[in-house]
């Protein structure tokens, strides 16, 4: 007997940042282009100042024998400056955060207050003609941008950890409930919907002559993987769902990506000879 499956599943998806992954990737490409043109007038000056600062650092390195221009090519500093400008644009466009003069001034004060290398700091300032504005924009501001952006990324990571914990807690709640009560727990959630998966020959049915079966799936709104064909799901996901959702009210593991978490509860699973 060849078993052809007709499966109905309920899926729950937790997706706090709908579509952000796609938009963010496109945004980075777009911003890099803008940064190259919008800052074209001042990039050269920024690079010159950073080279002056790096020259001071390099002179203090023990065992540095290669000429500075060879050890620290201008192209390396240009890329670094472009990356710093990009970070600042990300803060502004994604997080709506501005690096204000006040923040930069506070960073300058912090550097001067906490430095343990006063002589080097004096040499760095001298390399910039003791110009406070050049020091602020080439030394202090990049530090502020990097610190603020890291803090935002860490906050996002913490939020994602909380979302996964929420999904795992719901799964534990479903498993603790009586099987016949599990679907009722999902009934009033706004992030659950029904989707149809279609099974063709070769999916849980090795005989190529086996006729296809249809599968209706209750899938969360904007769920992790709303594919029409079961075989189009990730191979590992197919194996897990096939193994874990054997009968009505079975609960799957939590599936996740950077911005999405989903779990599935079987409504029914039927077989045909």
N, C-alpha and C positions, 0 to 999 in steps of 0.2 A: 504494500500500500504506500502510495506517495502522498504525503501531507502537503496541502497547499493552504497557507494561512490567511485568515481574514482577521485582522487585528484592529481593535478600537482602543485608543489610548487617550488619557487626559494628560496634558502637559502644562507645567507651571514654569513661567519664565520670570526671572527677576532681572530687570535691565535698567539700572538707574541712569545710564548715559546713552540713550537711544541714538545710534548712528555716529557717535562721536569718533569711533575708531576710523571710519572711512573719511569723515570730514577732516579730522585732524591730520591724517596723512596727506590729503590734498592740500591742506592749509600750509603745511611745511614747505611743500614744493613751491606754492604760490608766493609765500613770504620770502623765500630765498631769492626769488627773482626780483621782488620789490626791493628787498634790502640792497641788492647789488646796484640798482639804479637810483633809488631814493637817497642813498648815502654816498653816491659816487663822488660828490664834491669833497666830503670830509673824511672818507675812508683813508685816503692817502696820508692825511695829517695824523689820524689815529694810528696808522701803521708806523709812521715815523716816530711817534711818541713811544709806542710799545717797543720798537726796536731800541730806542735809547734806554728804556728801562731794562730790557733784557740784556743789553750790553753790560750794564752795571752788575746784574746777577751773574753773568757769565764770567766776568773778571774776578769774581769772588770764589768761583768753583776751583776746588783743589784738583790739580792734574789736568786741567783743560789746556790742551796744546794746539788744537786746530784753530785757525783764524775764525773770528766770530762770524764773519759772513758765510763761512763754510759750515760751521756748526749750527747756526741759526739762520737759514735762508729767509729772505724777505717773504717768499711765497708761504712759508709756514706761519708767519705772523699775520699775513693777509687772511689766511683761512681762519685763524684764531679770532681775529677781529670780526670777520663776517659771522662766525658762530655766535659771538657775543651780541652782535646786533640782532641776529635772528632770535636769540633768547629773549631779548628785550621786546621784540615784536610779538613773540608768543605771549609774554606776560600781558601785553596791552590788548591784543586781539582775542585771545582765548580766555584769559582770567580777568580782563578789564582792570588791570593794575598798572599804575604809572610809577616809574622810579623818579620821585620828586627831588628837587635840589636839596630839600631838607634831609632826606634819607642819605644822600651822597655826602652832605656836610657832616652828618652824624658819623658816617663811616670814616671820613677823614680824621675826625676827632678821635675815634676809637683807635685807628692806626697809630696816631701820634701818641696817644695815651698808653697804649699797651705794647708798643714795639720794644723788643729787647736788642735791636740792632740799630741804634740811633745813628751810627756813622753811615751805614748803608742807606738808611732813609734819607739822610742829608745828601748823599751822592745821587740818589734817584731824583730828588728834587732839583739838584744842580743840573742833572742831565736834561731836565725839562725847563731850564732857564729860571728855576725858582718861580715858575708860573703856577699859581694855585689852581687855576681853572684846568690847565693841562694835566696836573697831577690828579685832580678830582675825576676827570673823565677817562683817563687812561689807567689809573690804578684803583681808585676807590669804587667808581661806578660798576666796573665789571664784577667786583666782589659782591656788591649789593644785588645785582641782577642774578648772579649764580645762586646766592643764598636764598633769595625770595622764590626763585623758580623751583629749587630743590624742595623747599618747604611746601609748595603747592603740589608737586608730584608726590611727596610723601603723604600729604593729606588725601590725595586721590587714592593712593595705594591702601591707606587705612580704611577709606570708604568701601573700596572693593572687598577688603577682608571682611568688613561688617556685612556686606551683601551676601558673600558666600556663607558666612555664619548663619545669616537669616534663612538661606535656602536649606542648609543642613539641619537647622532647627525645625523647619517645616517638615522635612523628610522624616525626622525623628518623631514628630507629632503624628504624621500619617502612619508610620509603622507601629506606633503605640496604640493607635485606634483600632477598633474592630474593622476587619476588611470591608464589611458592608457599609461602614460609616465614612470611609475615606473620601469618596467622591463628594459626599455632602459637605465635607470640610472645605472643599474647593468651590462649591457652588456659587458663593457670593463674591468671590475674588474678581477684581476687574482685569487681572492679568492672565486669565485662563480663557482659551477658546478651543473650538474643535476644528481639526484639520484632517484631511483625508490622505492616507498613504496607500499607494497601490503596489502590490507585490506581483512581480513577474516571475517567470520560470527561472529557477536557479537560486532564488532567495528562499532559504529554508525548504527548498524543493529541488533536489539535484536532477530530476528527470526533465529534460528540455521540452518534452511534450505536455507537461503538466500545464493546465490552463491557468491564466493569471487570476489572482483574487484581488478584491478591493479591500482597503483598510481605512476606516475613518478614525481620525485621531482628534481628541480634544486638546488643542494646542494653545499655549499662552499667547496673548497678543504680542506680536513681534518676537516670537520665540527664537530660541537659539538656532534651530535648524529646520525651518518650515519647508521641507522638501516634499514634493508630490510623490516621488518614487522612493521607496524604502532603500533600494539599491544605490540611490544617489547620496545617502548619508555617508559620513565617514565610516570606513570599514570597521574600526574598533567600536564605534558607537552602535553599528548594526549588531555586532556580536553581543555587546552588553545588553541592549534592549531585547534581543531575541532570547537571551539567557534569563534575564530578570523578569520580563513581563510574560509569564507563561499562562496566566489565567486572570480573570476579572479581579480588579482591585490590587494587583501587584504594583509595587512602587519601584521605580528605577533609582539608580545613583544620581547624584547631581552632576550635570555636565556644565562646563564653564569655559569662558574665554576671557579676554581682558575686560570686556564690558557687558557680558551676558552670563546669566546662570539659568539653568533650566532643569526640571525633573519631570518625570512622566508617571502617570497612574493609568493602568489598563482598565478600560471600560469592559471590553470583552475580547476574546480571542477564539476564533472558530476554525475548524479544519474541514476540508472536503476530501473525499476519496477520489 
